């Protein structure tokens, strides 16, 4: 197991399903049933690997649903139904069960997703597996980027990565910045409304929760285009934290994870409309680069093109 990471394990399973499975990695699974296209997504939250210190039980429940909602958001599709399967430790108190239930209920109302069933089992720690479903005639795929498209993100990067380093590694930060990071880590906000509104204007998109570098490289690979990054999608206070703690800012921005932003490509013609929608939804839109002929992802820094390799979150490796 030590030689395998999450991606390689998934490939082994895919290969076992045979060539007829025609699997193409996407943020959601596409199930065509006669004239109806059903979209499905499953995501698992495990307490020991996905829950940082200080996260409340209600926040744990909400975050487990956020992961799926974010994947629907970047496809421009509204999720409608969900099932939730739980593993709960023996002796988990009634009050904690009620907190979990309250977290699911609140998230269900927040995102407009009806919880219709699931399962409960006993485990050594909290494990939450959420499956979400929706219907759509089309989705925005990862593979549609076109030459001269502008690369955008629905928000800044680096806060979650910085927060985890503060909470787990006790790095230095003032209280204001720490509080902001905690909000990003404990209460992430999927960009559902924004994703639904821009679906007709973008050419490709992907959720960024595994890390910005992984997202950009996957979109570049599937689109068979070069992604040139000219500006880091981050804020000065993140750069200040990196400088104080002698961390590369590019590592914080590219190599984090748990940041549920939309990464998309859009033509220059449609960019004006996307900017307008971002303003209406109070989205801190970041325009970070452009699509060119070629392959891979590069970051233009001091007139040098530096390769951006996969450095986000992979289970069994990160």
C-alpha positions, 0 to 999 in steps of 0.5 A: 500500500505504501507504493500506491496513492489514491489515483493509482488505486482508482486506476486499478479498480477502473481497469478491473471493470474492463474496456467497455466501462469507457471511464473518463474522470469527471467531477460527477458520474454521468448516467444516461437512462433513455432520454434522461441524464442522471448525475451522481456523486459520492464522497467520503469524509473520514474523521482521522484524515478529513477533520482538523482539530476544533471542528464542531460536529455540525460542521463535520456534517455540513462539510461532508455535503459540501464536497458533493455540492461543490462537484455539482457546482462546477458542472453547472448542475443543481443537486436535488437528492442525497443519501447519507451512510454513517459509521459512528463509534460505539458510545456516541452520545445522543446529544452528538447524534442530534448535532450530526442530524442538525448539521445535515438538516441545516446543509440540506436547507442551505443547498436545496438538497433533499436527504432521502435515505442512507445507512448507519453502521458502527465504526471506530471513528466517524465516517460519512459517505454522501451520495448526491443526485441531479438531472441535467441535459448537459454538463460543463466538462473538464475537457473543453478549454480552447486556445486563448480562453482565460483561466479563472477561479471563483476565489482565492487560494492559500487560506485552507493550506495556511490554516492547516499548517497553523492548526496542525503544525502550530505555525505563526499567525495573528488572531485575525488571519487565524480566524479567517483561515479557520472559517475557510477550513471549517465552513467552506462555501461551495459556489453553487449559485455562481456555478449555475449562472455561469454554466452557459458561458464557460468552456471547461471547469473542475472543482479544486478540492484536491488542490489547484495544481491537480485541478489545472493539470487534469483540465490541461490533460483532458483539454490537450492544451497548455495552461499558462498561469500569470497570476497567483489567485491569492491575497497579500495576507496569505503572502505575508503568512508565507513570508513570516513562516518561510514557506513558498507562496506557490506551495500554499497556493498550488499544493493545498486542498480542501478549497472548494472553488470552481476553476474554469476557462472562459472565452474573452467574449464571455468573460464580461458576462462572467464578471457581471455574474461574479459581482452579483453573487459577490464572488471574488473572481480571480483571472489567473492566466490563459490557455495556449497551444501545447500541453502541461501547466506552467507558471510565468514568474520573472519572465521564466516559465516554471512547470506546475506539477501535481502537488495537491492532496492524494490519500496514501501519499500526501 
